[in-house]
Amino acid sequence: MSQNMSVHGEWSSRWVFILAAAGSAVGLGNIWKFPYITAEYGGGAFVLIYLLCVLMIGLPIMMAEILVGKRGKASPINTLKIVTQETKRSNFWRIIGWMGTFCGFLILSYYSVVGGWTIAYVVKVSSGIFSQIDNLHDKTLIATQVSGVFNQLMANPQELILWHTVFMILTMVVVVGGVQGGLEKAILYMMPSLFIVLFVLVGYAMSTEKFVEGITFMFKINFSALLFSECNNGYCTFNGQGILAAMGQTFFSLSIGMGAIMAYGAYLPKHVSIAQAATIVVLSDTLVAILAGIIIFPIAFSNGLEVNQGPSLVFNTLPIAFGHMSYGSIFGTLFFILLVLAAWTSSISILEPPVAWMVETGKFTRLSATLVCGILSWALGLLTIFSFNILKDFKPLAEFALFKDATLFDLIDFLTSNILLPLGGILIAVFVAWFLPKALLLEELEMQESNWLYRAWLFTLRYITPVGVGLIFLKSIGALT
Ligand code: TRP
């Protein structure tokens, strides 16, 4: 039998777990990343594939991760050890814990850099620099001024390092205190406020002149924009990268594939419905991503901005909206504060698995473990920072067509979201659906075998999830070589 409670403590209620998992899922992935990669792959069709991936891959894997965590009640590395020993399965599966932990370091390294940008924007927006743009009546001039602020930030490694450091310290402070302490309260207020601010921004987006164009871009399904690239004389080359990106985004946005949700599942009190919790988390995460798109695209189109501009998209569109609104500085500051909070509740879930493992070895306190992991990840983050300035032209894999423009940041992002997370996801799906005894699954899910939800879940996790991830994966890797 498994232990009754994790050594790191337990969530004080089911709702706290749901809030914490939703806090982990909702973050920069939804508001910063989702809009710009949707634009990169042409809009509607990408969104459709993303939603399909969320349903067929994301939700089943999230349930599987929570289940394994709840059984093992330890850090992902030890949870896998405990569960494989209990069920007498091969040590091979322990790779899930190790790979996930490694992947977490990489993700946190750049997540903290972008988290730093959002802190920088709290300061910039509150200083009122964007409210003066309303006096300029020329749209192009406004756009140039706003993007100038972003470009200046990117060109300044010292400033980037400062904000990256601040963000990493914030993350470390919460993780040292243990996830329950400050976290429970922060998320309790943050999530509802975030929804309110997003809805107000949707209202603003609706008032812009190109609202319909923005919405059409996001929802009109155009497969050729997603699947084909480089058309010459009516002959287009097939390119599966968009589908791989939609799948990678599913993993990233839902925080699955590396054990973050597994680690949170380990702190679950008894008698929590895993299916219900996972569904609520997945729905809120998806809603926030869709709202972000509904806000950003109309604003971008209405101001003549290029939507396919990559990571700068949110930072170059929303300040224009705040510039035009009454009380824009106050409202904009509030928005970026909430974005910092959303990023913060995500970053702690990325740092928690390695810290929990180090504490379990008995050789570290929470403080020393957090210091070691945080500093390592911080140092790795410098690579991301430099890819926006001094190493901007360093394209290590330029000889491969797919990576011809990829900076170090692009490569780390590709490796984590599109390779390591899906790989971790397949392994989790196969391990849970094919190698764990049914009785164990039913016990942890607290379901009867006759329950159709249980059957649908197991069927999807057995056949659809691994095959889907595998196919997308092989197709895209094949395109590489
Ligand atoms: N899901 C978060 C976001 O959308 C990021 C995140 C938190 C994450 N924990 C993770 C991504 C674990 C991958 C794996 O911003």
Residues whose N, C-alpha, C, O or C-beta is under 5 A from the ligand:
A	BS01	LIG	S24 A25 V26 G27 L28 G29 N30 F251 F252 S253 L254 S255 I256 M258 A260 S346 S349 I350
